[in-house]
Amino acid sequence: MQHTADVVIIGSGIGGSSLACSLAESGLKVIILERGGHLKDSAEARDDVAIFQRGFYRPGEEWLGTDGESFLANNYYYVGGNSKFFGAVMYRYRKEDFEARPHLDGKSPGWPCTYEELEPWYERAEKVFRVRGALGQDPTEPFHSKPYAYPAVPDEAPIASVRDRLKRAGVHPASLPLAIDIEAWLHRAKTGWDAFPNTGVGKIDAEVGPLTEALRHPNVTLITGANVSRLETDETGTRVTAAVFVKEGFEQRISAGMFAVATGAVQTAALLLRSANKAHPTGLANSSDQVGRNFMNHNTSAMLVLDYRRNASVYQKTIAFNDFYNADNDYRAPLGNVQLLGHITGNILKANFPAPAPSWLVRLIARHAYGWFLTSEDLPNPESRVMVREDRIVVNWIRSNMRAHQALIKKTKDVMRKAGFPVVLTHTFGRKTTSHQCGTARLGHDPKTSVVDLNCRSHDVENLYIADASVLPTSAAVNPALTIAALAIKAGASIRGV
Ligand SMILES: Cc1cc2nc3c(=O)[nH]c(=O)nc-3n(C[C@H](O)[C@H](O)[C@H](O)COP(=O)(O)OP(=O)(O)OC[C@H]3O[C@@H](n4cnc5c(N)ncnc54)[C@H](O)[C@@H]3O)c2cc1C
């Protein structure tokens, strides 16, 4: 079967859906090709045993690590992509993240634009994702041209108390910016949302936010179950002519004036590499040889702090602190962000417990625990890369800057002890947790060292855009989704010619 469109977007995650939303009012015929289907509601959607212990939603796809071992990708292939499971934290990168600066184990190259240049696009992205937040609490918060349109999600009583204790310990806890409609989320069931699938409208994920808005327009169509295998170009290689995809076992083709790849940082690199042809022998849009390189993923740890009192919260995830985000007093280097995880239940803890333990003990610990998520910047390195070998995805993540992460753990432990939490346990996530993947098709001014320009348009192929986490030139140390959305909305304006 043959299809045609003005713009074909591949992938309906944060990037693809934000781009579709940005194009919807233009009247252009937009077709979104999405590999997955709609995530359906069922009892498992709020069942912490099914999700965390049985891996009910985990895809079966395996990638190859550099140790030669296969591992289960923690990528989710549904309409809305990984955001269906996300923690809904919608941070802006900090102003300093756009500047080149030294880190404990290297240097961040910064961005080819300033924070101020991206600020209007952040503002639009926050509107699309109906982000709730509060300004004036976090000293690292960059300039906002407008306040958040919705007030911050309220702290539950135990979290309000943790906030006070942290203040007394000398840090600046601030409300997390969140894409959550808390009443709608709790109406379905009284659970946290971090890593839980969104089968309703409680989380403003890519499907609930920008995709739904885009699909209100008759010129935008979504085709699900459409797995794109390659892009084809004309003989000169300057224009993509078709996307080839498999749906229900049949290969189909779609032609269009413009194509945008938004399949996530690993899959986007793989798709471009698999689309190598005579005009692009090392992969589509890869004259710079940067496609697949500079793979970054954040250095992250879970920190469990135990309290004498019971933690009676339901969702918990409303505060964070960035006191060690920029040049820290002791280490004189950026260390990272500290934010609450969703409420840790006994079943969630059991799924991650380092050794076999009786359920009653795990439940007891969970009742007194607050889980935190510590994130430090991973620095770009061309040798850290995604490759395709005999049609299999290989992820060779060379993690960097771990000294900064260890320093963040140490500083955070000190804060927690000062705040009166006597027991602090940490678990650092391994190389196979790729939730914050980015960097494999970096943006930049120079076609020799970057894949796309500042509008996310390929330097090599005139009708090709890349609109997902792969274009991020640095990982910073805050969650990536809002920055991906801001860049995709900006890419949409470029396609519209405004
Ligand atoms: C558990 C979890 C919690 C997270 N929490 C947060 C958070 O709180 N805040 C935050 O900012 N970030 C968070 N993240 C990260 C965030 O979800 C991602 O950064 C973001 O979703 C990436 O968006 P994307 O558009 O780059 O790609 P994706 O979300 O991966 O979307 C890509 C889409 O393309 C589709 N696709 C892939 N290959 C093909 C193909 N060949 N053909 C057609 N379609 C294809 C996929 O099915 C998917 O829908 C979290 C991630 C996870 C897993």
PDBQT file of the ligand as one rigid body, heavy atoms in Angstrom, charges set to zero:
ROOT
HETATM    1  C1  LIG A 501      10.363   4.758  34.025  1.00  0.00    +0.000 C 
HETATM    2  C2  LIG A 501      10.771   6.053  33.382  1.00  0.00    +0.000 A 
HETATM    3  C3  LIG A 501      10.595   7.236  34.095  1.00  0.00    +0.000 A 
HETATM    4  C4  LIG A 501      10.981   8.452  33.503  1.00  0.00    +0.000 A 
HETATM    5  N1  LIG A 501      10.729   9.626  34.178  1.00  0.00    +0.000 NA
HETATM    6  C5  LIG A 501      10.995  10.808  33.580  1.00  0.00    +0.000 A 
HETATM    7  C6  LIG A 501      10.627  12.038  34.193  1.00  0.00    +0.000 A 
HETATM    8  O1  LIG A 501      10.033  12.084  35.268  1.00  0.00    +0.000 OA
HETATM    9  N2  LIG A 501      10.918  13.184  33.541  1.00  0.00    +0.000 N 
HETATM   10  C7  LIG A 501      11.575  13.192  32.333  1.00  0.00    +0.000 A 
HETATM   11  O2  LIG A 501      11.864  14.276  31.814  1.00  0.00    +0.000 OA
HETATM   12  N3  LIG A 501      11.929  12.041  31.745  1.00  0.00    +0.000 NA
HETATM   13  C8  LIG A 501      11.636  10.861  32.307  1.00  0.00    +0.000 A 
HETATM   14  N4  LIG A 501      11.942   9.692  31.674  1.00  0.00    +0.000 N 
HETATM   15  C9  LIG A 501      12.590   9.780  30.363  1.00  0.00    +0.000 C 
HETATM   16  C10 LIG A 501      11.584  10.189  29.295  1.00  0.00    +0.000 C 
HETATM   17  O3  LIG A 501      10.469   9.345  29.345  1.00  0.00    +0.000 OA
HETATM   18  C11 LIG A 501      12.265  10.161  27.937  1.00  0.00    +0.000 C 
HETATM   19  O4  LIG A 501      13.373  11.034  27.966  1.00  0.00    +0.000 OA
HETATM   20  C12 LIG A 501      11.349  10.606  26.826  1.00  0.00    +0.000 C 
HETATM   21  O5  LIG A 501      10.134   9.915  26.851  1.00  0.00    +0.000 OA
HETATM   22  C13 LIG A 501      12.051  10.410  25.497  1.00  0.00    +0.000 C 
HETATM   23  O6  LIG A 501      11.231  10.886  24.474  1.00  0.00    +0.000 OA
HETATM   24  P1  LIG A 501      11.584  10.582  22.964  1.00  0.00    +0.000 P 
HETATM   25  O7  LIG A 501      10.572  11.275  22.139  1.00  0.00    +0.000 OA
HETATM   26  O8  LIG A 501      13.012  10.880  22.750  1.00  0.00    +0.000 OA
HETATM   27  O9  LIG A 501      11.492   9.003  22.783  1.00  0.00    +0.000 OA
HETATM   28  P2  LIG A 501      10.465   7.855  23.229  1.00  0.00    +0.000 P 
HETATM   29  O10 LIG A 501       9.660   8.218  24.391  1.00  0.00    +0.000 OA
HETATM   30  O11 LIG A 501      11.273   6.611  23.316  1.00  0.00    +0.000 OA
HETATM   31  O12 LIG A 501       9.476   7.753  21.993  1.00  0.00    +0.000 OA
HETATM   32  C14 LIG A 501       9.835   7.114  20.804  1.00  0.00    +0.000 C 
HETATM   33  C15 LIG A 501       8.590   6.559  20.134  1.00  0.00    +0.000 C 
HETATM   34  O13 LIG A 501       8.960   5.995  18.878  1.00  0.00    +0.000 OA
HETATM   35  C16 LIG A 501       8.378   4.718  18.732  1.00  0.00    +0.000 C 
HETATM   36  N5  LIG A 501       9.273   3.951  17.858  1.00  0.00    +0.000 N 
HETATM   37  C17 LIG A 501      10.497   3.437  18.165  1.00  0.00    +0.000 A 
HETATM   38  N6  LIG A 501      11.030   2.839  17.089  1.00  0.00    +0.000 NA
HETATM   39  C18 LIG A 501      10.130   2.978  16.080  1.00  0.00    +0.000 A 
HETATM   40  C19 LIG A 501      10.109   2.582  14.716  1.00  0.00    +0.000 A 
HETATM   41  N7  LIG A 501      11.140   1.928  14.159  1.00  0.00    +0.000 N 
HETATM   42  N8  LIG A 501       9.020   2.880  13.951  1.00  0.00    +0.000 NA
HETATM   43  C20 LIG A 501       7.973   3.558  14.493  1.00  0.00    +0.000 A 
HETATM   44  N9  LIG A 501       7.937   3.963  15.778  1.00  0.00    +0.000 NA
HETATM   45  C21 LIG A 501       9.004   3.685  16.561  1.00  0.00    +0.000 A 
HETATM   46  C22 LIG A 501       8.295   4.168  20.148  1.00  0.00    +0.000 C 
HETATM   47  O14 LIG A 501       7.318   3.145  20.263  1.00  0.00    +0.000 OA
HETATM   48  C23 LIG A 501       7.928   5.444  20.933  1.00  0.00    +0.000 C 
HETATM   49  O15 LIG A 501       6.548   5.654  20.968  1.00  0.00    +0.000 OA
HETATM   50  C24 LIG A 501      11.568   8.464  32.215  1.00  0.00    +0.000 A 
HETATM   51  C25 LIG A 501      11.743   7.276  31.507  1.00  0.00    +0.000 A 
HETATM   52  C26 LIG A 501      11.342   6.074  32.079  1.00  0.00    +0.000 A 
HETATM   53  C27 LIG A 501      11.519   4.810  31.282  1.00  0.00    +0.000 C 
ENDROOT
TORSDOF 0
